[in-house]
Amino acid sequence: MGELIKVGMADMNYISSPGVLTTLGLGSCVGICLYDTSTKISGMVHIMLPSSIQIKNNSNIAKFADTGIKKLLDDMLKAGARKNKIISKIAGGAQMFNFNDSSDVMRIGARNVIATKETLQALSIPIIAEDTGGNYGRTIELYSETGVLLIKTIGYGTKQI
Amino acid sequence: MPLSIDDLNSTQIDVLKEIGNIGAGNAATALSKMIAKKIDMDVPKVNILEFKNVPDLVGGPEIAVAGIYFKVTGDITGSIMFLLDTISAKQLTNLLMDRSESQDSLDDMEISALQEVGNILAGSYLSSLSVLTGLTLVVSVPSLAIDMAGAILSVPVILFGQVGDKVMLIETDFFEGSKHVKGNFFLIPDEDSFEILLKSLGVI
């Protein structure tokens, strides 16, 4: 199975096969997995916020959907991944707490998912599977040998996408 | 440019820590009155730490925890979160319902009790802040979630993440006899509220 590499919050990493990338306890954040089906180079980024624009403290590019996904793609291409073979799978973007009003702050999970999809579309990367929304946390594992994304939850079972 | 928690000087940090101490003390008193038993408390630890390291405080991002979340409005806006590991949550509900043991999972009654005690703790914490600053603060109804620590913590971390890379949390240990409740308070002022808060405390 190869080594297991953890990707923290507002963090990113990529590996060559074999190996597993994981991020633990995704809530309103979104985990974006990029996978090159030809070379099996696999990447994961754990974003917290939709956009780096209008945020002054934006030095950590892995924190934002717009800059994080772009940087991960660039890094993977430098490592030998082929742009036209890259697909994506996304998970997370839950709303952990329910309030009656739907202020922007509380809808951050949904906004992260929308921003992620827009960024992937702008980069012409197809999203072949997703497990987003809901009100529960997720741990995800990306298996570089197969491209399978395993999603674990507390009380909502385990699934593969 | 709005002030972020990353830019605080040591005086400002000390003042925030002191508020944490007073607030936690009042919270313990409120809890003690509610259950009509003596509650002991360790000196609260007030930490300002990088958000990356926060889930480790409760045992890792995949550990199940209970989070009670409140919105704050009034002269400043922001949020408060009270976080308990599931053992502490269970101890706390046992304390409230005056029993020693029960099944592992929390039933509806216990969840409701937990929200209520969260309400009282957050309320007493906020009222100390209000008295010290002279600011009017209103706390919302609580919302409770029991899930992975990382997922629950992503909410305050994202809110903080818009203003900086660090969070302020107040770690409080309550004791009643052999029962030990370890709780973490996160104080999360919105972007412009941080400056108002420090100004009203006279440290800016």
Interface residues (C-beta under 8 A of the other chain):
Chain A: G8 M9 A10 D11 L24 G25 L26 G27 S28 C29 M48 L49 I55 K56 N57 N60 K63 A94 M96 F97 N98 F99 V105 I108 N135 Y136 G137 R138 T139 I154
Chain B: M1 P2 S4 D6 F51 K52 P55 G60 P61 E62 A64 G67 Y69 K71 S140 S143 L144 A145 D147 M148 A149 G150 A151 I152 L153 S154 V155 V157 I158 L159 G161 Q162 V163 G164 D165
